[in-house]
């Protein structure tokens, strides 16, 4: 889910109105216009007086502003409350309408409004960070046009790139750490990177597959777990960008392929050089674990896997509106194709390489991928029943202990809910994989350790 937060402003109507119409500054109006173009799941206003405000909430004019370390009444000069207290209330209200750990937050506000909030929000972006008022207005004007153009080009969801992102974002998601055995044996994988979005969805930054039958899990391990850049071009390209960004002289060393005996004999790395490479591998692993998640489309046939991989890559790379953010690490890559495409890829990007009838291929692949994705999603639902949202939520968590109220779980399950037996019997929360609900937390790497006062405690399985 994507939430946009916009700060309030001094200029207001002199009468009671909905929050959407109360604030009158040019910056607020442009921020709201831009937020609506993003088509997020929710838009809220950060009010210095009223904390978190929905657009349709009715408010009267007021003169309170966040200034320094306090919310200040501009008429009397008195401190209304500390910013820490203000932020605590905002976060409490925000947690009632969103998930602070899982949802994406786009914050269109000054530093005073967001500095305490982002300490508790896991996934956020600050498009206006560090910009002057004039530059904020210019950025908003430019990006409103860009989003409007994007919306027109996709005909509100019709483009191939948009469609691929839409169903890919709805598939079960894997984030490290996870059980590799939960992934299919064969398939096409799609990686997402923190901070990269397309129409408010997580943007696909890497597409890949494998050639050997049953080797998908091994290929994923080579990317995420095995510290060997010569077995994963994905890892190598991440390292290249990180080193190039720093201007490191170690980039030359990192580029050497040491898989062959001839290379090892030619370069004969000493202990110091090997140690430096090990440090880079650790740095790459840390970045990948913290910033990437992925989903998989199960495909057993090697020919079909390669075909779908090619189709997805070309569908995404040919859509010029699907581009990287200004802060994307890949912009520091020494490889031009990566910088320009916004993807951690080099092969398969050229439009000229389409070796088939584009229209017929697109229609066929589009329908088959949609079918396979739907089947995979259904298979997960069949395993977890109506409790599948619990699995999706827990699989995204990277903590050792979670306390979840029954009320929060019911929100996840909505429009379904916990059965009466969950409230009455401790046994319902048992860790038996025979039950739909238990499979959710066990497959996500958790077990129930305690239940009290309509709160369930889950601990990571180590």
Beta strands, then each sheet from edge to edge (+ up, - down):
strand 1: 2-7
strand 2: 17-18
strand 3: 42-47
strand 4: 51-54
strand 5: 58-59
strand 6: 64-67
strand 7: 70-73
strand 8: 79-82
strand 9: 104-108
strand 10: 123-125
strand 11: 174-175
strand 12: 187-198
strand 13: 201-208
strand 14: 292-298
strand 15: 401-405
strand 16: 446-452
strand 17: 455-460
sheet 1: 4+ 3- 1- 9- 10-
sheet 2: 2+ 5-
sheet 3: 6+ 7- 8+
sheet 4: 11+ 14- 12+ 13-
sheet 5: 15+ 17- 16+
end
